[in-house]
Amino acid sequence: MGIFSLVDFAENRQSRMKPGTSAFRTFGDIAGSYMVVAKGANNSRLLVKLMVQYPPGPKGWFVKTFLLWDDLVMMRRQLLNLKQLAEASQ
Protein backbone atom coordinates (compact mmCIF):
# COMPACT_ATOMS: atom_id res chain seq x y z
CA MET A 1 0.00 0.00 0.00
CA GLY A 2 3.02 2.26 -0.35
CA ILE A 3 1.52 4.09 -3.33
CA PHE A 4 -1.56 5.15 -1.33
CA SER A 5 -2.11 8.11 0.96
CA LEU A 6 -4.64 8.08 3.76
CA VAL A 7 -7.64 10.28 2.94
CA ASP A 8 -10.08 9.50 5.74
CA PHE A 9 -10.04 7.40 8.90
CA ALA A 10 -12.69 6.37 11.44
CA GLU A 11 -11.04 4.74 14.48
CA ASN A 12 -11.71 1.00 14.83
CA ARG A 13 -13.90 1.09 11.75
CA GLN A 14 -12.74 2.32 8.35
CA SER A 15 -9.93 3.94 6.37
CA ARG A 16 -9.98 5.30 2.83
CA MET A 17 -6.94 5.81 0.65
CA LYS A 18 -6.10 7.28 -2.74
CA PRO A 19 -2.85 7.00 -4.70
CA GLY A 20 -0.35 9.77 -5.25
CA THR A 21 0.16 11.38 -8.63
CA SER A 22 2.62 8.84 -10.09
CA ALA A 23 0.27 5.93 -9.34
CA PHE A 24 -2.66 7.94 -10.70
CA ARG A 25 -0.85 8.46 -14.00
CA THR A 26 -0.04 4.75 -14.25
CA PHE A 27 -3.15 3.00 -12.95
CA GLY A 28 -5.93 5.59 -13.15
CA ASP A 29 -8.11 6.87 -10.34
CA ILE A 30 -8.21 4.26 -7.56
CA ALA A 31 -9.78 4.49 -4.12
CA GLY A 32 -9.42 1.74 -1.54
CA SER A 33 -11.58 1.31 1.53
CA TYR A 34 -10.98 -1.04 4.45
CA MET A 35 -13.71 -1.70 7.00
CA VAL A 36 -13.68 -3.91 10.09
CA VAL A 37 -17.00 -5.51 11.07
CA ALA A 38 -17.32 -7.17 14.49
CA LYS A 39 -18.69 -10.72 14.35
CA GLY A 40 -19.14 -11.69 17.98
CA ALA A 41 -16.80 -11.41 20.95
CA ASN A 42 -13.64 -12.85 19.38
CA ASN A 43 -14.29 -12.61 15.65
CA SER A 44 -14.23 -9.86 13.08
CA ARG A 45 -14.33 -9.51 9.35
CA LEU A 46 -12.17 -7.24 7.23
CA LEU A 47 -13.86 -5.95 4.10
CA VAL A 48 -11.94 -4.32 1.27
CA LYS A 49 -13.44 -2.35 -1.58
CA LEU A 50 -11.52 -0.90 -4.51
CA MET A 51 -13.10 1.58 -6.88
CA VAL A 52 -11.19 2.10 -10.12
CA GLN A 53 -11.59 4.50 -13.00
CA TYR A 54 -9.18 3.22 -15.63
CA PRO A 55 -7.20 5.56 -17.89
CA PRO A 56 -8.64 5.98 -21.39
CA GLY A 57 -7.37 4.20 -24.49
CA PRO A 58 -4.98 1.27 -24.84
CA LYS A 59 -3.30 1.99 -21.51
CA GLY A 60 -6.63 1.61 -19.71
CA TRP A 61 -7.36 -1.63 -21.56
CA PHE A 62 -3.97 -3.03 -20.55
CA VAL A 63 -4.38 -2.05 -16.89
CA LYS A 64 -7.91 -3.44 -16.79
CA THR A 65 -7.00 -6.72 -18.50
CA PHE A 66 -3.68 -7.66 -16.92
CA LEU A 67 -3.21 -5.79 -13.67
CA LEU A 68 -6.58 -7.01 -12.38
CA TRP A 69 -5.11 -10.48 -11.81
CA ASP A 70 -1.95 -9.09 -10.27
CA ASP A 71 -4.05 -7.02 -7.89
CA LEU A 72 -6.05 -10.10 -6.90
CA VAL A 73 -2.86 -11.94 -5.90
CA MET A 74 -1.44 -8.91 -4.04
CA MET A 75 -4.71 -8.23 -2.19
CA ARG A 76 -4.94 -11.85 -1.04
CA ARG A 77 -1.37 -11.71 0.25
CA GLN A 78 -2.04 -8.43 2.03
CA LEU A 79 -5.17 -9.76 3.73
CA LEU A 80 -3.37 -12.94 4.84
CA ASN A 81 -0.57 -10.79 6.31
CA LEU A 82 -3.11 -8.65 8.18
CA LYS A 83 -4.80 -11.83 9.47
CA GLN A 84 -1.48 -13.20 10.73
CA LEU A 85 -0.61 -9.91 12.46
CA ALA A 86 -4.05 -9.67 14.09
CA GLU A 87 -3.90 -13.25 15.37
CA ALA A 88 -0.36 -12.77 16.71
CA SER A 89 -1.45 -9.75 18.76
CA GLN A 90 -4.22 -11.62 20.61
N, C-alpha and C positions, 0 to 999 in steps of 0.2 A: 504494500500500500504506500510505498515511498513516493509515488507520483501524485498522491492525493493530498489535499489540504482540508482540514476540518472546517466545515461551514457552520454547523449547528450541533448542539449537544444537549441532551436531557439526561441528567444523572440517573444511573441504574435503569435506563430505558432505551435511548436511541441516540445514534450519531449519524450525521450526514456529511458526505465529503464530495468534493469536486476536484478534478485535476488542475494542475498548473498549466501555463500556456504551452509548454513544449508537448505535453501529453495531449492537450486539446488539439493542437495542430496535427498530431499523428493519428489519434484514435477518434476524434470527434468530441462532441459534448457528452460527457458521462457523469452521472451522479450515482453514488452508492449510499445505501442506507442500511444500517445494522440495527436490529431491534431485539431486545431480550424479553421473552415472555415467560413468566413464572408458571410452572406446571406442578404444583404441589409444594411440599416442604423442602424436598431435596432435589427437585428436578427443575430444569428450565429448558427453553428452546431458543436458539439463536436463528433469527430470520434475516436473510440478506436479500436486498432488492437492488438491481442495477437498472438504471434507465439510460439508454444510449440513443443519441442522434448522430448517425454516421455521417462522415464527410460526403459531399456529393461526388459523383463521377466514379471512375475506375478505382480510385483509392478507397472510397466508401464500400464498393463491392468487395474489394480484397479484404478489408478489415472485417466486414460482416461475414464473409465466407470462411476465412481461415482463422482469424483471431478468436472467433467464438469458441472453438474447440480448445484452444490454448487457455482461454479464460476459464473454461469449465474445469480443466485440470488444476489450474492455479487456485481457483476458489475452493475446490475440494481440499487441497493441501492446506490452505489457510484455515479453513474451518476445523480440520483435524488437529492442526497446531493449537488453535484456540481451545478446543475440547481438552487436549492434553494439559495445557496450562491451567485450565479451570479445575480439572480433576486433581492436579498436583497441589493446588492451593487449599484443598478441603481438609 
